[in-house]
Amino acid sequence: GAGVSQSPRYKVAKRGQDVALRCDPISGHVSLFWYQQALGQGPEFLTYFQNEAQLDKSGLPSDRFFAERPEGSVSTLKIQRTQQEDSAVYLCASSLTGQGLYGYTFGSGTRLTVV
Amino acid sequence: AQSVSQHNHHVILSEAASLELGCNYSYGGTVNLFWYVQYPGQHLQLLLKYFSGDPLVKGIKGFEAEFIKSKFSFNLRKPSVQWSDTAEYFCAVNPSGGYNKLIFGAGTRLAVHP
């Protein structure tokens, strides 16, 4: 597609529920990133994939967060047993090359609200 | 810890006024620097970036930024703002040679009144 597509756009989850957030990067993009943006804050890095390899997951806040990109294209960010502090916008970005800085394209994000 | 500070959380200007948004970072090594913009209801878009060379970088829509290494700063400027510049602006840093991740500031929300 023309851009990075994320679904759903909005998700309301009850505390303790598991959620899965999807990211469709631009076709052929090697690098894929997930960021978390809390209200009033800038995006914070969660994890980075180069093709199907997860090269950096240092930003995942707890072991309840898990990301995968099994075929090197679509990625899923899963949050288990959601907590209120998980409420945020989750942003996905992709880049053509392994050097992700040359042309980062962001999706519109998934706004997660945990009630 | 590495961090990025944006001095103003909210800025209100009239059309044709000049704009300068401050950005300072804390990192001692070589860095790559970025400004992103998020228009209402839209996704983050790259405004400009600095990797090396001329410290005065020109971006889209008449924006520019100056890298001052001695001050650890990368301030964004525009001589004359328009109503359509109303948006949130984020400064971001990537420590060169590190992971490909970006470290963002908290953002500055700009409102331009006609």
Chai-1 contact restraints between the chains, C-beta under 6 A:
chainA,res_idxA,chainB,res_idxB,connection_type,confidence,min_distance_angstrom,max_distance_angstrom,comment,restraint_id
A,Q41,B,A106,contact,1.0,0.0,6.0,A-B,restraint_1
A,G42,B,F90,contact,1.0,0.0,6.0,A-B,restraint_2
A,G42,B,F104,contact,1.0,0.0,6.0,A-B,restraint_3
A,G42,B,G105,contact,1.0,0.0,6.0,A-B,restraint_4
A,G42,B,A106,contact,1.0,0.0,6.0,A-B,restraint_5
A,G42,B,G107,contact,1.0,0.0,6.0,A-B,restraint_6
A,P43,B,F104,contact,1.0,0.0,6.0,A-B,restraint_7
A,F45,B,K101,contact,1.0,0.0,6.0,A-B,restraint_8
A,Y48,B,N100,contact,1.0,0.0,6.0,A-B,restraint_9
A,D56,B,Y99,contact,1.0,0.0,6.0,A-B,restraint_10
A,G100,B,N100,contact,1.0,0.0,6.0,A-B,restraint_11
A,L101,B,N32,contact,1.0,0.0,6.0,A-B,restraint_12
A,L101,B,N94,contact,1.0,0.0,6.0,A-B,restraint_13
A,F106,B,H43,contact,1.0,0.0,6.0,A-B,restraint_14
A,F106,B,L44,contact,1.0,0.0,6.0,A-B,restraint_15
A,S108,B,H43,contact,1.0,0.0,6.0,A-B,restraint_16
